[in-house]
Amino acid sequence: MEKLYEILQIKQVVAEVREGEIHIVRSPIDGAKIAAALIGEDDREVFLVMCLNTKNRVVAVHRCHVGALNSSIVHPREVFKAAILNNSASIIVSHQHPSGDLSPSREDIAVSERLAQASKTLGIEVLDHLIVNAQANYTSLKEKGYM
């Protein structure tokens, strides 16, 4: 007879990034500033998920994936896990290109499309996908019409 396992607890490890600061995202530049501060200078591509409540306050950030110099494999399952665990109403995803180029790649556009489709099923809206650099310059895939 095969064993059956019951999940008793799913644990999320939390580390405080900046004590006392409240981040509310009202525009893409607000999200870009947060992402740039956290991943802008990384030497490998990092995919960041900002989890927002119903008032667009960032309640959690999650380094979803750290990739290679020029790529990162991103799956909706990992992206939405943090959002679900934090009871998020919406998310903003972001990543940086270590090259400094803010142009979206075909893969960036495809990831945005997959996440937008998954968000409809889960009921957690993807507000934007931002490509950032250390100076908080950004490209918004939503503003470019890819979402």
SULFEN-V22598 format. One record per helix or strand of 3 or more residues. SS is the DSSP state (a for helix, b for strand). FROM is the first residue (numbers start at 1). TO is the last residue. Records with the same first field share a line. If there is no record, write none. Layout:
SS->FROM-TO ; FROM-TO
This chain:
a->28-39 ; 76-85 ; 106-122
b->46-52 ; 57-66 ; 90-96 ; 125-132 ; 138-140
